């Protein structure tokens, strides 16, 4: 089981590295009243982290509201 988890983690890291190296082009990002330039890979990572944090917070909130048996 540990070898399977390690293989899955390595495959995920490899996939992330491929995405990062293919998305190094700068993009202009507009947020509220400002705009800034960043690599597309950084924008993808930030978007992923915000989504993961929202998912974790939502799962904690739903687990807290669930009736206990």
Backbone as CSV, one residue per row, in Angstrom:
resi,resn,N_x,N_y,N_z,CA_x,CA_y,CA_z,C_x,C_y,C_z
1,UNK,0.821,-1.198,0.000,0.000,0.000,0.000,0.867,1.265,0.000
2,UNK,1.982,1.210,0.733,2.869,2.371,0.800,3.501,2.644,-0.563
3,UNK,3.845,1.580,-1.291,4.424,1.763,-2.627,3.414,2.411,-3.570
4,UNK,2.148,2.061,-3.423,1.104,2.654,-4.258,0.963,4.144,-3.962
5,UNK,0.966,4.514,-2.683,0.859,5.925,-2.309,2.075,6.705,-2.795
6,UNK,3.248,6.117,-2.661,4.467,6.776,-3.115,4.456,6.959,-4.629
7,UNK,4.012,5.949,-5.347,3.922,6.047,-6.810,2.919,7.112,-7.223
8,UNK,1.787,7.175,-6.543,0.772,8.185,-6.855,1.300,9.585,-6.561
9,UNK,2.010,9.754,-5.457,2.572,11.061,-5.109,3.622,11.487,-6.128
10,UNK,4.479,10.565,-6.536,5.495,10.890,-7.538,4.868,11.234,-8.886
11,UNK,3.819,10.517,-9.260,3.121,10.821,-10.511,2.483,12.205,-10.445
12,UNK,1.919,12.553,-9.292,1.304,13.867,-9.130,2.354,14.973,-9.194
13,UNK,3.490,14.766,-8.562,4.577,15.749,-8.611,5.073,15.915,-10.041
14,UNK,5.221,14.830,-10.757,5.654,14.898,-12.150,4.645,15.666,-13.000
15,UNK,3.378,15.409,-12.791,2.327,16.116,-13.525,2.356,17.610,-13.221
16,UNK,2.531,17.965,-11.962,2.603,19.378,-11.581,3.817,20.043,-12.221
17,UNK,4.958,19.365,-12.225,6.151,19.931,-12.851,5.952,20.149,-14.345
18,UNK,5.290,19.225,-15.007,5.010,19.382,-16.437,4.127,20.599,-16.672
19,UNK,3.085,20.745,-15.862,2.174,21.891,-16.007,2.918,23.199,-15.751
20,UNK,3.760,23.228,-14.727,4.498,24.450,-14.400,5.445,24.829,-15.530
21,UNK,6.194,23.871,-16.063,7.141,24.198,-17.122,6.456,24.576,-18.433
22,UNK,5.247,24.119,-18.646,4.539,24.477,-19.873,3.780,25.789,-19.737
23,UNK,3.665,26.324,-18.536,2.886,27.541,-18.309,3.727,28.622,-17.642
24,UNK,4.881,28.892,-18.209,5.757,29.918,-17.647,5.492,31.288,-18.239
25,UNK,4.635,31.399,-19.216,4.368,32.681,-19.856,3.708,33.642,-18.871
26,UNK,4.072,34.920,-18.930,3.440,35.890,-18.036,2.016,36.217,-18.497
27,UNK,1.153,36.425,-17.529,-0.221,36.835,-17.816,-0.548,38.036,-16.941
28,UNK,-1.394,38.910,-17.459,-1.860,40.056,-16.686,-3.117,39.630,-15.954
29,UNK,-3.108,39.793,-14.643,-4.239,39.401,-13.814,-4.857,40.656,-13.224
30,UNK,-6.162,40.802,-13.387,-6.876,41.944,-12.819,-7.685,41.461,-11.635
31,UNK,-7.487,42.100,-10.484,-8.226,41.748,-9.274,-8.719,43.037,-8.637
32,UNK,-10.032,43.164,-8.546,-10.686,44.363,-8.032,-10.213,45.581,-8.817
33,UNK,-9.458,46.486,-8.192,-9.080,47.718,-8.879,-7.613,47.756,-9.286
34,UNK,-6.952,46.628,-9.240,-5.532,46.591,-9.572,-5.260,45.486,-10.588
35,UNK,-4.148,45.601,-11.255,-3.730,44.538,-12.170,-2.231,44.312,-11.982
36,UNK,-1.823,43.076,-12.148,-0.421,42.736,-11.991,-0.084,41.591,-12.918
37,UNK,1.198,41.438,-13.186,1.695,40.406,-14.085,2.367,39.311,-13.264
38,UNK,2.042,38.075,-13.593,2.655,36.925,-12.921,2.709,35.770,-13.899
39,UNK,3.550,34.789,-13.637,3.569,33.598,-14.491,2.243,32.838,-14.373
40,UNK,1.822,32.265,-15.458,0.568,31.517,-15.462,0.608,30.367,-14.457
41,UNK,1.764,29.754,-14.290,1.900,28.651,-13.331,1.609,29.130,-11.913
42,UNK,2.083,30.323,-11.561,1.815,30.865,-10.224,0.324,31.096,-10.033
43,UNK,-0.336,31.591,-11.058,-1.782,31.797,-10.977,-2.512,30.470,-10.799
44,UNK,-2.067,29.436,-11.490,-2.674,28.115,-11.332,-2.471,27.572,-9.923
45,UNK,-1.278,27.745,-9.376,-0.996,27.261,-8.020,-1.835,28.017,-6.996
46,UNK,-1.926,29.329,-7.135,-2.738,30.128,-6.209,-4.199,29.712,-6.283
47,UNK,-4.710,29.517,-7.490,-6.095,29.093,-7.654,-6.331,27.733,-7.014
48,UNK,-5.395,26.805,-7.197,-5.515,25.483,-6.586,-5.521,25.580,-5.069
49,UNK,-4.614,26.372,-4.506,-4.526,26.493,-3.050,-5.779,27.126,-2.454
50,UNK,-6.324,28.129,-3.119,-7.565,28.749,-2.637,-8.712,27.743,-2.690
51,UNK,-8.802,26.980,-3.759,-9.848,25.961,-3.866,-9.693,24.855,-2.843
52,UNK,-8.459,24.414,-2.606,-8.216,23.368,-1.609,-8.565,23.868,-0.212
53,UNK,-8.185,25.104,0.096,-8.504,25.668,1.413,-10.013,25.799,1.593
54,UNK,-10.715,26.229,0.552,-12.172,26.336,0.637,-12.807,24.966,0.842
55,UNK,-12.305,23.960,0.158,-12.829,22.605,0.324,-12.601,22.060,1.719
56,UNK,-11.427,22.310,2.274,-11.124,21.843,3.633,-12.008,22.551,4.649
57,UNK,-12.141,23.869,4.515,-12.992,24.613,5.445,-14.442,24.166,5.353
58,UNK,-14.913,23.914,4.149,-16.291,23.454,3.974,-16.487,22.068,4.572
59,UNK,-15.512,21.197,4.414,-15.654,19.855,4.986,-15.673,19.906,6.510
60,UNK,-14.860,20.790,7.117,-14.897,20.947,8.571,-16.244,21.499,9.026
61,UNK,-16.766,22.471,8.283,-18.047,23.064,8.659,-19.174,22.044,8.547
62,UNK,-19.156,21.233,7.504,-20.204,20.224,7.340,-20.061,19.107,8.360
63,UNK,-18.842,18.750,8.722,-18.631,17.705,9.723,-19.091,18.175,11.098
64,UNK,-18.941,19.446,11.370,-19.364,20.002,12.649,-20.887,20.016,12.767
65,UNK,-21.568,20.246,11.652,-23.031,20.310,11.648,-23.684,18.941,11.599
66,UNK,-22.937,17.922,11.215,-23.508,16.576,11.072,-23.932,16.043,12.441
67,UNK,-25.087,15.384,12.490,-25.531,14.822,13.773,-24.613,13.678,14.201
68,UNK,-24.286,13.662,15.471,-23.402,12.616,15.995,-24.232,11.448,16.481
69,UNK,-23.736,10.264,16.230,-24.471,9.057,16.622,-23.961,8.514,17.924
